Amino acid sequence: MVAATSEAAPADLFDKIISLSKRRGFVFPSSEIYGGLSSCWDYGPLGVELKNNVKAAWWRAMTQLRDDVVGLDASILMHPTVWHASGHVENFTDPLVDCRNCKQRFRLDQIPGAEVLEPGEPAPEGFVAGLACPNCGEHQLTSPRQFNLMFKTFMGPVEEDAATVFLRPETCQGIYVNFENVRVTTRRKLPFGVAQIGKAFRNEITPGNFIFRTREFEQMEQQFFCAPAEAEQWFQHWRKVRMEYYLGFGVAADRLRYRQHGKHELAHYAAAAEDIEYLFPFGWKEFEGIHNRTDYDLRRHSQFSGKDLSYFDETTRERYTPYIVETSAGCDRSLFVFLLDAYHEEPDKDETRVVMRFHPLLAPYKAAVLPLSKKPELAALSRSVHGQLRRFFPTDYDETQSIGRRYRRQDEIGTPWCVTVDFESLNDQAVTIRDRDTMLQERVPIPEVAGLLRSRLDALL
Ligand SMILES: [Zn+2]
């Protein structure tokens, strides 16, 4: 598939996407009748279809189509020592600053003037005196303190320190601790990868930008175990494969880029890290990262668990701790990219046609059956067409308002094909299929409709 390039995005795209998401049932604010819960969002009827499609597409590309990757679904709650081994208990912190005057809290890097400090460098005594609160302007900011971003809870009936467990802040640790289980049960030799989709939780000080940064989110992660000498080669492989993936789903090439992490940004265990960024309405931001994590993870889990996680390579007769090349994608962020990138406005007579040009494999509905009128004689045939299509893919049925309005409604949720049943259909047993992108219409015999649309979807696989 040829990569698309973007048309100019409307200036208020961000607001338009939030509004469309709410109006059409893609994304709702969480607990909205109670005033919402900060940065928590619910996927509505169309959103859950889109999200399931985003996950299915990733899963298919990362497991089904590969000889060298298998799947896993680990639990959210893990042994607390996992998070000591991973370094999260000690290091997964953000420096937090309080304003004594207005009681607002900020991440240190949000305070104008604080950027002269290197990340991770301890703040010199008294420097906050010179900095003003970005909210109220008063010079009453406290010294920064380290705030751990992991959500804590208690396992069992007693709320005591010994019963503390964490909601996982990343899914990959569930893969590392299962390395031996997967290797032995699948009789795999290195290199191989393990893919997982699941929820993760981070108690971010400043979430925001709709579904971009949330405290509860879903990750799509793949961890590729390989020989140390081959890690760089696999890193190059995966950075290329993951970019091609998004281009293959039609994301505009000029809104995608790589960004290599500088030396000072690299996590202490990482040999290389590169982000895939999208040009969001609020700037270039990461939505997937590819990381060479070295042997850090398995080495640490060997140390903390006392279990030997090294690997004996029969070809080279060497024993080593495997290196890991990780591809870590945000599911909600990918979905956000697909939402933003799909949004198009075009003049249509004296109105504006809003079209979500989702890749058909990602579109919530693949087709909609629209009887030209509500008259009962059309209903039976229309219901029968609907019944034929919905066996194979999600198909909407809409009989209210004018046919023009109904086309618009389907365009706005990205349905690739509208199937219109008219009075002529009663005689010729054929329907009109309208294409979302070209708006061209073709007459197709009813018995051929399901096969035709299926073959078009299959051609995109
Ligand atoms: Zn303040």
Residues whose N, C-alpha, C, O or C-beta is under 5 A from the ligand:
A	BS01	ZN	C99 N101 C102 C133 N135 C136 G137
